[in-house]
């Protein structure tokens, strides 16, 4: 029992620098994740724009209605 108390007493709290480094790594990882998601969404939006433009080019041009019932 005494060894358990001694072991927990020996565990020190991380220093400011250690906490800062850990948080910095976590935030950097989250930023990379967000950037990857953003790049994927942007690529999907660009592809959707290309597809819409392709559909627009493939659509036949409508002729204006002629006057006088011809």
C-alpha positions as CSV (number, residue, x, y, z in Angstrom):
1,X,0.0,0.0,0.0
2,X,2.8,2.4,0.8
3,X,4.5,1.6,-2.5
4,X,1.3,2.7,-4.3
5,X,1.2,6.0,-2.4
6,X,4.9,6.5,-3.2
7,X,4.4,5.8,-6.9
8,X,1.6,8.3,-7.2
9,X,3.5,10.9,-5.3
10,X,6.4,10.5,-7.7
11,X,4.2,11.3,-10.7
12,X,4.6,15.0,-11.3
13,X,2.3,17.2,-13.1
14,X,3.6,18.1,-16.6
15,X,5.4,21.4,-16.9
16,X,4.0,24.4,-18.8
17,X,6.3,23.6,-21.7
18,X,5.2,20.0,-21.8
19,X,1.5,21.0,-21.7
20,X,2.1,23.6,-24.4
21,X,3.9,21.1,-26.6
22,X,1.1,18.5,-26.2
23,X,-1.6,21.1,-26.9
24,X,0.3,22.4,-29.8
25,X,0.6,18.9,-31.3
26,X,-3.1,18.3,-30.8
27,X,-4.1,21.6,-32.4
28,X,-1.8,21.0,-35.4
29,X,-3.3,17.6,-35.9
30,X,-6.8,19.1,-35.8
31,X,-5.7,21.9,-38.2
32,X,-4.4,19.3,-40.7
33,X,-7.7,17.4,-40.5
34,X,-9.7,20.6,-41.1
35,X,-7.4,21.6,-44.0
36,X,-7.8,18.1,-45.6
37,X,-11.6,18.3,-45.2
38,X,-11.6,21.8,-46.7
39,X,-9.5,20.7,-49.7
40,X,-11.8,17.7,-50.3
41,X,-14.9,19.9,-50.2
42,X,-13.3,22.5,-52.5
43,X,-12.3,19.7,-55.0
44,X,-15.9,18.4,-54.9
45,X,-17.3,21.9,-55.5
46,X,-15.0,22.4,-58.4
47,X,-15.9,19.0,-59.9
48,X,-19.6,19.9,-59.5
49,X,-19.0,23.2,-61.3
50,X,-17.2,21.4,-64.1
51,X,-20.1,18.8,-64.4
52,X,-22.7,21.6,-64.5
53,X,-20.7,23.5,-67.2
54,X,-20.4,20.3,-69.2
55,X,-24.2,19.7,-69.0
56,X,-24.8,23.2,-70.0
57,X,-22.5,22.8,-73.1
58,X,-24.2,19.5,-74.0
59,X,-27.7,21.0,-73.8
60,X,-29.1,21.9,-77.3
61,X,-29.6,25.6,-78.0
62,X,-33.3,26.5,-78.0
63,X,-34.5,28.4,-81.1
64,X,-36.7,31.4,-80.4
65,X,-40.4,30.9,-81.2
66,X,-41.3,32.3,-84.6
67,X,-44.0,34.9,-84.9
68,X,-47.1,34.4,-86.9
69,X,-47.5,30.7,-86.2
70,X,-44.9,29.6,-88.8
